[in-house]
Amino acid sequence: MVNIKKLMKDTLSNNDLLNLLADKKVYFLHANKPTAPYLEYEIFDENGEEWAENVEIATNYYVQVDVFSKADYTDLENKIKEKMINAGFNRSMCADLYENDTQLFHKAMRFFITL
């Protein structure tokens, strides 16, 4: 069985992507006192896709990658899309947001993959 958390971390921990991040790392679920721009990722849903003899043999994983930035994050956004799609993920939606409490721009990007 594939470890989706490891796949996500490995995909997003590419040097091309890390060089665009202030802390040079990606965070699972929540970053504790990060420096912007930074990236968080999560698996928000998973469900069985295929079974053989009552054993799940394929799983759908739905994931989200969030970019938080004080300025334009277009290069980071494009690099994330490229890395995720090249890793076999399909993009399902993206949203441009602004977080009033932190005063950060927030790009939420959702992808899915069946493994």
N, C-alpha and C positions, 0 to 999 in steps of 0.2 A: 504494500500500500504506500502511496506517495505521501510524503510529509509536506503538506501545502504551506505550512509556516516556513519551512526551510526553502522551498521553491521561491516563495515571495521574497524572503530575505536575500537569497542568492541573486535573484533577478534584479532587485533594487539596489544591491550593494556593488554595482558596477562602477568602476573608477570614473567613467564619463559622467555618471550621475552624481556620485559622491563629491566630485570636484565642484559641483554647483551648490552644494549644501554647506552652511557655515560650520557645522559640527563634524562634517565628513562621515556621518553615519545615519542610518535609518532607524526609526523607532516602531516597535510593535505596540499597538493600541494607544499609548500615551507617552509623550516626551516630558520628562521632568526638568523644568527650567532650561529649555533649549534656546539656542540662538537662531534667529530667522536669517535666511530661509531654512526650514526644516521639513521633514517628511515623516508622516505616520502611516502605517498600514494595518489593516484588520481583515479578518474573514468574518463576514456578517451573516452568511448562510451557507449551508451545505445540505445536499440531499442525494439519495440514491438515484442513479440513472439506469443502471443495468444490473440484472441478477442472473446467476446460473446456479441451479440446484439450491435455491434459497440462500445464496451467498452473494452479497453485493460485490460486483466486479468493476463497476464504474461509478464515480461520484461527481456530481456537479458542485463546484466551489464558486461562491460569489464573494468577491473581495473589493475593498475600497482602499484607494491611495489618496491621502490628503496632503496637499502642499500648503504651507503657511509662510507668508512672506510680507515684508514691509514695502516691497516695490514690485515691479513687473516680474512675473514668474514664467513667462512664455517659453524661454529656453528649457527650463526645468520641466514644465508641462509636456513639451514636445519630446524630450528625452525619455520621460516616463512612458509615454504612449509607445514610443519606438521599442523600448526594452521589454515592456509587457507583451506587446503584439509579437515580437520576435521570439518570446518564450512560449508562445502558443495561446495566450489569453485573447479573448474577444472583448472589445470595449462595448459597454452597454449604455453608459451615460456619463455626462460631466456637468458640473455646475460651478459657476463663479459666484463666490460668496464674500461677505465681509463680516468679520467678527468684531462687534462693537466693544466688547469687554477687553480684548487684547489689542485692538486696533491693527489687526493683521488681515491681509487679503487671504482668502482660503479657496483653493481649488479642490473640489471633491471629484474623484474619478473612479468609476466603478467598472469592473471587468469580471468575466466569468471564464471558467475552463472546466472541461470534463476530463477526469483522469481515472 
